[in-house]
């Protein structure tokens, strides 16, 4: 809900000028596009439970790498850093 609230869906369609970090603009533009098309909103899918936040972070990174390897479109800020770490094919 934090990302949906930050997308400010009540504002007119335009570049999300209120987002101070340019890296986050694609995420909020995507949320706004989803909502404007069919009033859809993103959902959170929990894939696994882990006992510590450190393990959660590692599991999240592994999932991001898997998605990048499969060529899926991601709006996660970490995709830039992790994407550069993938081996060239």
TINU-675472 format. One record per atom (N, C-alpha, C, CB): residue in one letter; x, y, z. Coordinates in steps of 0.001 Angstrom, whole numbers, plus 500000, padded with zeros to 6 digits. Atoms other than C-alpha are relative to their C-alpha. Glycine has a CB too. Layout:
residues N
AXYZ/...
This chain:
residues 89
X500814498808500000/X500000500000500000/X500862501262500000/X499072499995501197/X499111498839499981/X502961502317500556/X500252500508498576/X501338499644500689/X499742499595501384/X503768502323496825/X498733500536499332/X500558498817499195/X501256499539500598/X500110502695495814/X499681501406500504/X498835499023500331/X500245498654499456/X499710505681498151/X500958501024499412/X500126499991501524/X499002499075500550/X502919507259496858/X499757500290498523/X501402499431500187/X500291499779501428/X501653506905493272/X498989501115499786/X499481498718499365/X500962498891500051/X499002509558494052/X499029499862498825/X500741501335499903/X500905500320501101/X496357508052491813/X498934501058499762/X499340498687500259/X501013498959500151/X494049511008492372/X500493501184499160/X499563500491501368/X499468498905500817/X496392513373490459/X499829499693498518/X501486500248500324/X500120500235501450/X496052513861486687/X501196499212499470/X499879501340499245/X498916500771500618/X498119511624484408/X501085500934499501/X499468499133498841/X498816499256500427/X501550513110483991/X501203499354500659/X499898501526500368/X498781500502499378/X505152512447484916/X499898500196501511/X501261500718499427/X500120499848498541/X505192511775488681/X501077500945500548/X500104498620500695/X499048498963499606/X506979515042489505/X500300500009501491/X499480501343499593/X499844499962498557/X506529514562493245/X500982498953500511/X498667499809500660/X499036501027499597/X508871511573493303/X501394500592499894/X499871498709499118/X498695499352499977/X512235512969494353/X501094499147499369/X500377500335501416/X498987500894500554/X514235509920493283/X499581499549498597/X500217498774500928/X500354500404501365/X514187509472489472/X499959498479499812/X500987500600499022/X499988501465500118/X514910505746489987/X498626499407500316/X501061499396500941/X501310500524499609/X511419505319491496/X498885500396499038/X499654500477501385/X501053499547500909/X509513507093488727/X499416498878499149/X500536501078499102/X500604501095500784/X509126503950486554/X499012499175500815/X501087499086499454/X500914500765499140/X507521502115489495/X498664500717500133/X500621499777501394/X501238499271499791/X504991504843490145/X499258500246498696/X500281501313500686/X500652499878501316/X504316505368486437/X499282498702499659/X501037500350498892/X500617501315500258/X503617501629486141/X498727499831500826/X500996498856500321/X501188500120499144/X501198501693489114/X498879500882499455/X500334500392501469/X501006499084500527/X499406504713487638/X499421499471498684/X500608501400499793/X500469500576501269/X499206502998484220/X499044498831500254/X501201499529499142/X500883501119499639/X497736499827485752/X498631500511500433/X500628499153501125/X501250499481499454/X495131501852487591/X499173500706498923/X500288500962501157/X500753499252501013/X494207504052484643/X499397499084498932/X500903501032499337/X500506500913501028/X493740501078482284/X498718499298500431/X501055498966499659/X501165500789499571/X491307498911484249/X499749500088501498/X500184498549499608/X500124499836498552/X491411500225487817/X500667498842500751/X498520500102500396/X499249501081499354/X493902497459488609/X501058500590500917/X500654499071498946/X498927499623499089/X496402497666491454/X500944498820500162/X499436500452501376/X499059501111499788/X499554495655492097/X499662499253501288/X501458500521500052/X500190500813498801/X499450492862494645/X501351499496500477/X499035498814499728/X498778500566499447/X502068491415496930/X499802498490500104/X500349500632501397/X500034501455499943/X502777487732496554/X501104499537500944/X500170499369498577/X499016500518499046/X504486486066499500/X500384498605499551/X499439499988501469/X499514501285500516/X506612483224498212/X500505499073501084/X501093500230499005/X499384500830498985/X508211482054501413/X500063500779501310/X501409499540499559/X499797499392498695/X508521482722505134/X501410499678500444/X498951499499501040/X498648500215499492/X511997483168506573/X500094500595501401/X501068500631499050/X499984499582498597/X512991483634510211/X500632501368500282/X500717498983500786/X499326498734499694/X515174486754509937/X499908500972498821/X501477499746500361/X500036498994501062/X515221490002507999/X501191499830499056/X499995501419500602/X498838500243500864/X518692489118506712/X499668498922498964/X501236499576500847/X500395501062500933/X517332485907505184/X498933500491499021/X499481498778500772/X501023499441500890/X514379487835503783/X500659500819498899/X498997500874500792/X499274499187500980/X516747490253502067/X500702499107498967/X501033500909500714/X499320500935500916/X518746487360500584/X498998499320499076/X500786498935500794/X501035500638500813/X515559485652499386/X499463500987498957/X498847499478500897/X500481498987500939/X514373488907497798/X501013500205498869/X499734501336500734/X498959499833501024/X517702489364495992/X500013498808499039/X501389500164500661/X500017501192500855/X517554485783494717/X498823500058499038/X499930498714500854/X501186499887500855/X514034486416493380/X500211501059498923/X498757500342500843/X499723498939500978/X515124489652491678/X500933499474498916/X500622501244500693/X499041500554500971/X518054487866490025/X499301498997499086/X501194499321500728/X500742500967500811/X515758485056488865/X499130500717498958/X499122499103500903/X500859499244500927/X513340487566487334/X500826500669498909/X499184501060500762/X499135499350500991/X516143489477485617/X500577498984499017/X501138500756500699/X499456501059500854/X517645486249484290/X498953499523499001/X500496498818500852/X501103500423500873/X514238485298482859/X499539501115499064/X498825499523500840/X500357498883500862/X513982488729481214/X498689500682500365/X499926499531498602/X501250499351499575/X510980489877483230/X500249501482500301/X499408499286501253/X499896498573499744/X510313493584483584/X499820500257501488/X498957500788499175/X500058499678498581/X511053494841487084/X500108501500500196/X501111499276500771/X499915498588499654/X510629498248488681/X500675500183501348/X498612500634500015/X499299499963498733/X512673497447491761/X501275500827499833/X500322498564500500/X498817499146500079/X515402500028492452/X501273499154499938/X500054500958501204/X498806500847499977/X517873497214493082/X500294499328498660/X499849498945501061/X499784500700501263/X517448495868489561/X501215500536499260/X498769500114499119/X498842499425500679/X520105498271488269/X501289499397500533/X500021501521500166/X498797500548499380/X522735497097490733/X500122498507499726/X499989500258501508/X499951501449500175/X521836493421490532/X500115499622498530/X498762499351500608/X499919500281501429/X521401493535486764/X501411500094499467/X499117500939499242/X498602499864500430/X524997494668486349/X500840498827500496/X500594501326500511/X499236501123499454/X526114491665488396/X499730498691499273/X499687499833501463/X500320501225500742/X524504489117486065/X501069499732498961/X498614500104499326/X499027500318501054/X526899487294483755/X499424500295498624/X500427498526500084/X500440499761501377/X526727488299480109/X499818498677499291/X501008500888499236/X500280501254500705/X525190485601477961/X500313500186498529/X498521499556500197/
